[in-house]
């Protein structure tokens, strides 16, 4: 299989429709967009709508409208994970055929009582599907990888060895499975996202290995925090960005990412501002830290 470095660049932005975009979401979207466009690549948008209890009705449409108003126009059609069940089932079948999955009935409370890290308790119990989650036999045990911004990143051995869930007890597909299947299917060559997903990368690399797919490269940018350890998020009631202030929002996001737009660009159009940012973009401008406290 050819190396991702020889393929045309394809990046993506994959928000969940649990609310409108906030400033932190815009920063991530902008970074992934600039990385793709500065390499004459494609930038795809995928709506991660596989967790109905967390979704807000109409949020996907609001997110897409906000991206459009901010000039972040995607290539290809928008992809929706809710329509990809067949792909996820195919992946689960492949993993089952190669004896890489098993059923597990451990509750979070039971795992916590045994130390908090899943210990393979159900690995050899041959349980039935009823009332079970599906776990991956984590034979790859990825403990480190090279991040294009953060450098060499390592994970403790207990976490690296953990067998993790790929389909939940409630029959919903786990995020790790869905994102890996979609990244492979769409030919994503690089993923630029926030440091809040840094640890998830280890399990995703394990899944790429199990599915015999070539993984993308990864770059994790600092998350926007309102205070130390307090990431801007929909769960923390982060304020939705105002579409009426698109130029100012982009200007602030570019500054957050280490670019130095001139004051005169505050009078530019959205397209002019993005053209300038693409011409100036270099990932090395972004601070290699996990979070930045920001008051936009």
PyMOL commands that set and color helices and strands:
alter all, ss='L'
color gray80, all
select helices_A, chain A and resi 4-6+23-37+52-54+59-69+81-83+85-97+108-113+157-161+175-185+195-197+200-210+243-256+263-267+270-280+283-285
alter helices_A, ss='H'
color red, helices_A
select strands_A, chain A and resi 10-13+42-47+79-80+101-104+133-136+144-147+151-154+165-167+190-194+217-221+223-227+230-231+291-293
alter strands_A, ss='S'
color yellow, strands_A
deselect
rebuild
show_as cartoon
